Amino acid sequence: MNCHGLKMHAEASSTELTKIENPQGLDENKKVAKSEGGIAGNAHKEI
């Protein structure tokens, strides 16, 4: 998988996480965003 494809996969994963977690309010959104950052960071390391 090329760099662009891996980034798209990480973005799709983070979008799904947001749908599953369904955060309400700023604090919950911050927690989900931090988790999503971990997904993106791991994807970047795999490149």
N, C-alpha and C positions, 0 to 999 in steps of 0.2 A: 504494500500500500504506500502510495507516495505521501509527501508531507501534507498536501492539500486534502487528500482523502482522510488522513488520520485526524486532521483538525476538524473536518466536517463530522466525523464519527464522535469526537469528544464533545462537540457542540450539541449533537443530537442526544448524547447521553445526559448532558447537563439539563437540556430541555425536558427530558423525560423525568429526571429527578425532581425538577420544579413541579411538574404535573402530579407526581406521586406524593410529594411532601405537602403541596398546596399551602405554602406559607402565607400567614396573615400578619400584616404589620411589619414594621421595619426590623425589629429584632429577629423574627423568624426568617425574613428574607436574607438578613446578614448571614445567618447560620447556613442556609441553603447555598448562598453565594460562595461561602468559604469551602463547602464541600465540592461545589462545581469547580472552584479554582484548583482543588486537588486533582480532580479528573483531568483538567486541562494541563496541569503541570506534569502529571504522569504521562500523558500523551506526548507532550513535548520531549520528555526524557527518552521516550521510545524511538524518536526520530533519529 
